[in-house]
Amino acid sequence: MNKNIVCIGAGYIGGPTMAVVAKMNPDRKVVVVDINKSRIAAWNSKNFALPIYEPGLVDIVKEVRGKNLFFSTDIDKAIRECDIIFVGVNTPTKMFGRGKGRASDLQYWEATARNIKKIAKTPKIVVEKSTLPVRTAAAMEAILNSEDDGKFTVLSNPEFLAEGTAIKDLLNPDRVLIGGPQTPAGLAAVRAVVDIYRGQQGAWVPEKKILTTNVWSAELTKLAANAMLAQRVSSINALAGLCEATGADIEEVARVMGADHRIGPKFLKAGPGFGGSCFKKDVLNLVYLCESFGLHTAAEYWSQVIKMNDHQQERIVSRLFKAMFNTLANKKIAVFGFAFKANTGDTRETPADTVVRLLNEEHVRLAITDPKALDNAKKDLADIASDALAFVSDPYKAAKDADAVLVMTDWAEYPTLDWAKIYKSMRKPALVFDTRNCLDAVALRKLGFKVLNVGK
């Protein structure tokens, strides 16, 4: 009992998490299932062309796939044969009806719960892995145990992964959070999931890093943690605008603030704003929860975090406009980086998407380059006329004849490029707008570039 594990959902949560679970628990069979056949085929590909990019992920999948880690589209079989079910299905922001633009869309989650109920013949521990609104576990348990058989115990185990460092975060997490009912069955189920994270012979997460709470606290903590991190990003970007207006340097301001142990240096990096699948969705979910409970002032407060983030991308285009003689029409801009952050191909809610669309409205010719996200960029921008966009894998070719280079993602290879070569190939005056402040501005100016930075 409590040995075999299935994760429903083979995306950014399920794939990396279960790969590491399998590595650290070689005595357990771990199956990742999904209705998306092409996604499962990619996980099973002979050349390990996995559907997502994460540093270190391929090495772990090579180590455990086919031994105790398996990827399948046979969801029903996996449910029948497992003891513990992790649910990592998509819970996007709802874009229709009540709560539109703020609440989570739970239709995929509910369909999964009903299918588990239909297929499972033996007791199961069901673990929420997706980010879900507070008290969703109660709804899941109501569906699963609707016949009062008590066969299912529902836990919450939110993920706290940062894309680009997910494998590192999984192997050495700051903490693991498991929330469960404060009943004998609930506490036993929590212990069973704790044992997974302890790993075989306790070789994975130290027990002091495994935090247990009630279900509702676990669900809310995920939203709260992401909201607090998003707030820091919006706060530093608000200060960056003030630095630009007054002649202060945001990096110096952040360095001094971060030296205060009560504040710390993390997430005090000015830039184009946060992106990815979590921050915006979770903050909007928190706004909706506050509104639902009549906490309207709190809802307005958290809404401002999103508004500040959106404003930051508008400011980037505004500064480009002013720096390029108040007209962008028919000029060429090379966009270096489309992923929302380095070391991932994920383009969900990427600031680059908003900036590219704003520039397209100004009739700019755009050349987009990115080491890992070009395929996703093509899909995301498919609605823009093809003659206005070029997708170029080589950054040198992307910058040829450009009026400006706009750095939107802080990929490690960008500072190491031959910027003298890039300068010679561009139209003059040549501009670099480094929205990530990751390049050597002094060196660029010596080459002849005009350089813009955020907060400077």
C-alpha positions as CSV (number, residue, x, y, z in Angstrom):
1,M,0.0,0.0,0.0
2,N,1.1,3.6,-0.7
3,K,3.9,2.6,-3.1
4,N,2.7,3.2,-6.6
5,I,2.3,6.8,-7.7
6,V,0.5,8.4,-10.7
7,C,0.5,12.1,-11.6
8,I,-2.3,13.2,-13.9
9,G,-0.9,16.0,-16.0
10,A,2.5,15.9,-17.8
11,G,3.2,19.6,-18.0
12,Y,5.6,21.9,-16.1
13,I,4.5,20.5,-12.8
14,G,4.0,16.8,-13.4
15,G,7.0,16.0,-15.6
16,P,9.9,17.5,-13.6
17,T,8.3,16.7,-10.2
18,M,7.7,13.1,-10.9
19,A,11.1,12.6,-12.6
20,V,12.8,13.7,-9.4
21,V,10.3,11.7,-7.3
22,A,11.2,8.6,-9.3
23,K,15.0,9.3,-9.0
24,M,14.8,9.7,-5.2
25,N,12.4,6.7,-4.7
26,P,13.8,3.9,-6.9
27,D,11.6,1.4,-5.0
28,R,8.4,3.1,-6.2
29,K,6.7,2.9,-9.6
30,V,5.9,6.4,-10.9
31,V,3.6,6.9,-13.9
32,V,2.8,10.3,-15.5
33,V,-0.3,10.4,-17.6
34,D,-1.9,13.0,-19.9
35,I,-4.6,13.1,-22.5
36,N,-2.2,15.0,-24.8
37,K,-0.8,12.2,-27.0
38,S,1.9,14.5,-28.6
39,R,3.1,15.6,-25.2
40,I,3.4,12.0,-23.9
41,A,5.2,11.0,-27.2
42,A,7.7,13.8,-26.5
43,W,8.4,12.5,-23.0
44,N,8.9,9.1,-24.5
45,S,11.0,10.2,-27.4
46,K,14.1,8.2,-28.2
47,N,16.3,11.3,-28.5
48,F,14.9,12.8,-25.3
49,A,13.3,15.8,-27.1
50,L,11.3,16.6,-24.0
51,P,8.2,18.9,-24.3
52,I,9.7,21.4,-21.8
53,Y,13.2,22.7,-21.2
54,E,14.7,22.7,-17.7
55,P,18.4,22.5,-17.0
56,G,19.2,19.0,-15.7
57,L,15.8,17.5,-16.5
58,V,17.0,15.4,-19.5
59,D,19.7,13.8,-17.4
60,I,17.3,12.7,-14.7
61,V,14.7,11.4,-17.3
62,K,17.5,9.4,-19.0
63,E,18.4,7.9,-15.6
64,V,14.9,6.7,-14.6
65,R,12.7,6.5,-17.6
66,G,11.8,2.9,-18.3
67,K,13.1,1.8,-14.9
68,N,10.6,3.2,-12.4
69,L,9.3,6.3,-14.4
70,F,6.8,5.8,-17.1
71,F,4.8,8.2,-19.4
72,S,1.4,7.1,-20.7
73,T,-1.9,8.2,-22.1
74,D,-3.8,5.3,-20.4
75,I,-5.1,7.4,-17.5
76,D,-7.7,4.8,-16.3
77,K,-5.1,2.0,-16.0
78,A,-2.8,4.2,-14.1
79,I,-5.5,5.2,-11.7
80,R,-6.5,1.6,-11.0
81,E,-3.0,0.4,-10.3
82,C,-1.7,3.3,-8.1
83,D,-2.1,4.1,-4.4
84,I,-1.4,7.8,-4.5
85,I,-2.7,10.2,-7.2
86,F,-1.1,13.6,-7.8
87,V,-3.3,15.9,-9.8
88,G,-1.3,18.4,-11.8
89,V,-3.9,19.4,-14.5
90,N,-4.1,22.9,-15.9
91,T,-6.0,25.5,-13.9
92,P,-5.9,28.7,-16.1
93,T,-7.5,32.0,-15.3
94,K,-11.2,31.8,-16.2
95,M,-12.0,33.9,-19.3
96,F,-15.8,33.7,-19.3
97,G,-18.7,34.1,-16.9
98,R,-18.5,34.8,-13.2
99,G,-15.0,35.6,-12.1
100,K,-13.8,36.2,-15.7
101,G,-10.2,37.4,-15.8
102,R,-9.6,36.6,-12.1
103,A,-10.9,33.2,-10.9
104,S,-9.4,29.9,-11.7
105,D,-11.1,27.8,-14.4
106,L,-11.7,24.5,-12.6
107,Q,-13.4,22.5,-15.3
108,Y,-10.4,20.3,-16.0
109,W,-9.8,19.7,-12.3
110,E,-13.5,18.7,-11.8
111,A,-13.4,16.4,-14.8
112,T,-10.3,14.7,-13.4
113,A,-12.0,14.3,-10.0
114,R,-15.1,12.7,-11.5
115,N,-12.9,10.3,-13.6
116,I,-11.0,9.2,-10.5
117,K,-14.2,8.6,-8.8
118,K,-15.5,6.5,-11.7
119,I,-12.4,4.4,-12.2
120,A,-10.9,3.8,-8.8
121,K,-12.0,0.6,-7.0
122,T,-9.7,0.7,-4.0
123,P,-8.8,3.5,-1.5
124,K,-6.6,6.3,-2.9
125,I,-4.8,9.3,-1.5
126,V,-5.5,12.2,-3.9
127,V,-3.0,15.0,-3.8
128,E,-3.7,18.5,-5.2
129,K,-0.6,19.6,-7.0
130,S,-2.1,22.3,-9.3
131,T,-2.6,25.8,-7.9
132,L,-6.2,25.9,-6.7
133,P,-8.4,28.3,-4.8
134,V,-8.8,27.9,-1.1
135,R,-11.3,25.1,-0.1
136,T,-11.0,23.4,-3.5
137,A,-10.0,20.2,-1.6
138,A,-13.4,20.3,0.1
139,A,-15.1,20.3,-3.3
140,M,-12.9,17.5,-4.6
141,E,-13.6,15.4,-1.5
142,A,-17.4,16.1,-1.9
143,I,-17.2,14.6,-5.4
144,L,-14.9,11.7,-4.6
145,N,-16.7,10.6,-1.4
146,S,-20.2,11.5,-2.6
147,E,-21.4,8.0,-1.7
148,D,-20.1,8.4,1.9
149,D,-17.7,5.5,1.4
150,G,-14.7,7.5,2.7
151,K,-12.5,5.7,0.1
152,F,-10.5,8.9,-0.8
153,T,-8.4,11.2,1.3
154,V,-7.6,14.6,-0.3
155,L,-4.4,16.5,0.5
156,S,-2.9,19.7,-0.8
157,N,0.8,19.7,-1.8
158,P,1.4,22.9,-3.7
159,E,4.5,23.3,-5.8
160,F,7.0,26.2,-5.3
161,L,9.2,25.6,-8.3
162,A,10.8,28.5,-10.2
163,E,11.1,27.7,-13.9
164,G,14.8,27.6,-15.0
165,T,15.8,26.2,-11.6
166,A,13.0,23.6,-11.1
167,I,15.3,20.6,-10.9
168,K,17.6,22.3,-8.4
169,D,14.5,23.4,-6.4
170,L,13.2,19.9,-6.4
171,L,16.4,18.2,-5.3
172,N,17.1,20.8,-2.6
173,P,13.8,22.6,-1.8
174,D,13.5,25.5,0.7
175,R,10.4,23.6,2.0
176,V,7.8,21.1,1.1
177,L,4.2,21.9,2.2
178,I,1.6,19.2,2.7
179,G,-1.8,20.0,4.0
180,G,-4.3,17.4,5.1
181,P,-7.5,16.8,7.2
182,Q,-6.8,16.8,10.9
183,T,-8.3,13.3,11.3
184,P,-6.6,9.9,11.8
185,A,-7.1,9.1,8.1
186,G,-5.9,12.5,7.1
187,L,-2.8,12.4,9.3
188,A,-2.0,8.9,8.0
189,A,-2.3,10.2,4.4
190,V,0.0,13.1,5.1
191,R,2.6,10.7,6.6
192,A,2.4,8.7,3.4
193,V,3.2,11.7,1.3
194,V,5.9,12.8,3.7
195,D,7.5,9.5,3.1
196,I,7.7,10.2,-0.6
197,Y,9.6,13.4,0.0
198,R,11.9,11.8,2.5
199,G,13.0,9.5,-0.3
200,Q,14.3,6.0,0.0
201,Q,16.1,5.6,3.3
202,G,15.5,9.3,4.1
203,A,18.0,10.4,1.4
204,W,16.0,13.3,-0.1
205,V,14.3,16.1,1.9
206,P,15.2,16.5,5.6
207,E,12.1,16.1,7.7
208,K,12.6,19.6,9.2
209,K,12.0,21.1,5.8
210,I,8.7,19.2,5.3
211,L,5.9,21.5,6.7
212,T,2.5,20.1,7.4
213,T,-0.7,22.2,7.9
214,N,-4.4,21.8,7.5
215,V,-5.7,21.7,3.9
216,W,-6.9,25.3,3.7
217,S,-3.7,26.8,5.0
218,A,-1.7,24.8,2.3
219,E,-4.0,26.0,-0.5
220,L,-3.8,29.6,0.6
221,T,-0.1,29.6,1.2
222,K,0.7,29.0,-2.4
223,L,-1.4,32.0,-3.5
224,A,0.0,34.1,-0.7
225,A,3.7,33.3,-1.4
226,N,3.4,34.1,-5.1
227,A,1.5,37.3,-4.4
228,M,4.2,38.5,-2.0
229,L,6.9,37.7,-4.6
230,A,4.9,39.4,-7.4
231,Q,4.4,42.4,-5.1
232,R,8.2,42.8,-4.7
233,V,8.7,42.8,-8.5
234,S,6.1,45.4,-9.0
235,S,7.4,47.5,-6.1
236,I,11.0,47.5,-7.4
237,N,9.7,48.4,-10.9
238,A,7.7,51.3,-9.4
239,L,10.9,52.5,-7.8
240,A,12.8,52.1,-11.0
241,G,10.5,54.6,-12.7
242,L,11.2,57.1,-9.9
243,C,15.0,56.4,-10.3
244,E,14.8,57.2,-14.0
245,A,13.0,60.5,-13.3
246,T,15.4,61.6,-10.5
247,G,18.8,60.4,-11.7
248,A,19.1,57.7,-9.1
249,D,20.3,54.2,-10.0
250,I,17.9,51.4,-9.2
251,E,20.7,48.8,-8.8
252,E,22.3,50.9,-6.1
253,V,19.0,51.5,-4.4
254,A,18.2,47.8,-4.5
255,R,21.7,46.8,-3.2
256,V,21.3,49.1,-0.1
257,M,17.7,48.0,0.6
258,G,18.6,44.3,0.2
259,A,21.4,44.7,2.8
260,D,18.6,45.2,5.4
261,H,18.1,41.6,6.7
262,R,14.4,42.4,7.2
263,I,14.1,43.0,3.4
264,G,16.8,40.9,1.8
265,P,18.1,41.0,-1.8
266,K,15.7,38.5,-3.5
267,F,13.3,39.7,-6.1
268,L,14.6,43.3,-6.1
269,K,15.8,43.1,-9.7
270,A,14.2,45.8,-11.9
271,G,13.1,44.7,-15.3
272,P,10.2,44.3,-17.7
273,G,7.9,42.7,-15.1
274,F,7.0,39.2,-14.0
275,G,5.7,36.5,-16.3
276,G,5.1,32.8,-16.4
277,S,2.2,30.7,-15.5
278,C,1.9,31.4,-11.7
279,F,2.4,35.0,-10.5
280,K,-0.3,36.8,-12.5
281,K,-2.8,33.9,-12.3
282,D,-2.3,33.5,-8.5
283,V,-2.5,37.2,-7.8
284,L,-5.7,37.5,-9.8
285,N,-7.1,34.4,-8.0
286,L,-6.3,36.2,-4.7
287,V,-8.1,39.3,-5.9
288,Y,-11.2,37.2,-6.7
289,L,-11.1,35.4,-3.4
290,C,-10.9,38.8,-1.6
291,E,-13.8,40.1,-3.6
292,S,-15.8,36.9,-2.9
293,F,-15.5,37.4,0.8
294,G,-16.3,41.2,0.6
295,L,-12.7,42.3,1.2
296,H,-12.8,44.9,-1.5
297,T,-9.9,47.1,-0.2
298,A,-7.7,44.1,-0.1
299,A,-8.8,43.1,-3.6
300,E,-7.9,46.6,-4.8
301,Y,-4.5,46.4,-3.1
302,W,-3.5,43.2,-4.9
303,S,-5.0,44.4,-8.2
304,Q,-2.4,47.2,-8.2
305,V,0.4,44.6,-8.3
306,I,-1.0,43.5,-11.7
307,K,-1.5,47.0,-12.9
308,M,2.0,48.0,-12.0
309,N,3.3,45.0,-13.9
310,D,1.3,45.9,-17.0
311,H,2.4,49.5,-16.8
312,Q,6.1,48.5,-16.8
313,Q,5.8,47.0,-20.3
314,E,4.0,50.1,-21.5
315,R,6.9,52.2,-20.1
316,I,9.4,50.1,-22.1
317,V,7.7,51.0,-25.4
318,S,7.3,54.6,-24.3
319,R,11.0,55.0,-23.5
320,L,11.9,53.3,-26.9
321,F,9.6,55.8,-28.6
322,K,11.3,58.8,-27.0
323,A,14.8,57.5,-27.6
324,M,14.1,56.8,-31.3
325,F,13.1,60.4,-32.2
326,N,9.4,59.9,-31.3
327,T,8.7,57.6,-34.3
328,L,9.0,53.8,-34.6
329,A,7.2,53.3,-37.9
330,N,9.2,51.1,-40.4
331,K,12.2,50.9,-38.0
332,K,13.6,47.4,-37.3
333,I,14.0,46.2,-33.7
334,A,15.7,43.0,-32.8
335,V,14.1,41.4,-29.7
336,F,16.6,39.3,-27.8
337,G,14.7,36.8,-25.8
338,F,11.0,35.9,-25.8
339,A,10.8,33.5,-22.8
340,F,9.6,35.1,-19.6
341,K,12.9,34.3,-18.0
342,A,16.2,32.6,-18.8
343,N,16.7,28.9,-18.8
344,T,13.2,28.0,-19.9
345,G,11.3,27.9,-23.1
346,D,8.1,29.0,-21.4
347,T,6.4,32.0,-22.9
348,R,3.2,32.1,-20.9
349,E,2.4,35.6,-19.7
350,T,5.9,36.7,-20.9
351,P,6.4,40.5,-20.9
352,A,8.0,40.2,-24.3
353,D,4.6,39.2,-25.8
354,T,3.0,42.5,-24.6
355,V,5.9,44.6,-25.7
356,V,6.0,43.0,-29.2
357,R,2.3,43.6,-29.6
358,L,2.6,47.3,-28.6
359,L,5.5,47.7,-31.0
360,N,3.5,46.0,-33.8
361,E,0.9,48.7,-33.3
362,E,3.6,51.3,-34.1
363,H,4.3,49.5,-37.4
364,V,7.7,48.3,-36.3
365,R,9.6,45.6,-38.2
366,L,10.5,43.0,-35.6
367,A,13.1,40.2,-35.6
368,I,12.7,37.9,-32.6
369,T,15.4,35.6,-31.4
370,D,15.6,33.2,-28.4
371,P,17.7,30.1,-27.6
372,K,14.8,28.0,-26.4
373,A,11.4,29.7,-27.0
374,L,11.2,30.5,-30.7
375,D,8.7,27.7,-31.5
376,N,6.4,28.9,-28.7
377,A,6.9,32.5,-29.8
378,K,5.7,31.6,-33.3
379,K,2.5,30.0,-31.9
380,D,1.9,32.9,-29.5
381,L,2.2,35.6,-32.2
382,A,0.5,33.7,-35.0
383,D,-2.2,36.3,-35.2
384,I,0.2,39.1,-36.2
385,A,0.8,39.6,-39.9
386,S,3.8,37.5,-41.0
387,D,5.5,40.3,-42.9
388,A,5.8,42.3,-39.6
389,L,7.7,39.5,-37.8
390,A,10.8,37.4,-38.4
391,F,11.8,34.6,-36.1
392,V,15.6,34.1,-36.2
393,S,17.6,31.6,-34.2
394,D,20.9,33.5,-34.8
395,P,21.1,36.8,-32.8
396,Y,23.7,38.2,-35.2
397,K,21.3,37.8,-38.1
398,A,18.4,39.2,-36.0
399,A,20.4,42.4,-35.3
400,K,21.5,42.9,-38.9
401,D,20.2,46.3,-40.2
402,A,18.3,46.9,-37.0
403,D,17.8,50.3,-35.4
404,A,17.7,48.9,-31.9
405,V,18.3,45.7,-29.9
406,L,15.7,45.2,-27.2
407,V,16.9,42.6,-24.6
408,M,13.9,41.1,-22.9
409,T,15.3,37.9,-21.4
410,D,18.6,37.6,-19.4
411,W,20.0,34.6,-21.2
412,A,23.6,34.0,-20.1
413,E,24.8,34.0,-23.7
414,Y,23.8,37.5,-24.5
415,P,26.6,39.3,-22.5
416,T,29.1,37.0,-24.2
417,L,28.1,38.0,-27.8
418,D,30.4,39.9,-30.0
419,W,28.7,43.3,-29.6
420,A,31.3,45.0,-31.8
421,K,30.2,42.8,-34.7
422,I,26.5,43.5,-33.8
423,Y,27.2,47.3,-33.8
424,K,28.8,47.2,-37.2
425,S,25.8,45.4,-38.7
426,M,23.2,47.8,-37.3
427,R,21.8,51.1,-38.6
428,K,23.2,54.2,-36.9
429,P,22.6,55.6,-34.3
430,A,22.4,52.1,-32.8
431,L,20.4,51.6,-29.6
432,V,20.5,48.8,-27.0
433,F,17.6,48.8,-24.5
434,D,18.7,46.3,-21.9
435,T,15.5,45.8,-19.9
436,R,17.2,43.1,-17.7
437,N,20.3,45.2,-16.9
438,C,22.4,42.1,-17.7
439,L,24.8,43.7,-20.2
440,D,27.9,45.8,-19.6
441,A,26.5,49.3,-20.4
442,V,30.0,51.0,-20.2
443,A,31.5,48.6,-22.7
444,L,28.5,49.1,-25.1
445,R,28.8,52.8,-25.0
446,K,32.5,52.6,-25.8
447,L,31.5,50.7,-28.9
448,G,29.2,53.5,-30.0
449,F,25.8,52.2,-28.8
450,K,23.3,54.4,-27.1
451,V,22.2,52.4,-24.1
452,L,19.0,52.4,-22.1
453,N,18.5,50.5,-18.8
454,V,15.6,50.1,-16.5
455,G,15.8,52.3,-13.4
456,K,18.9,54.2,-14.6
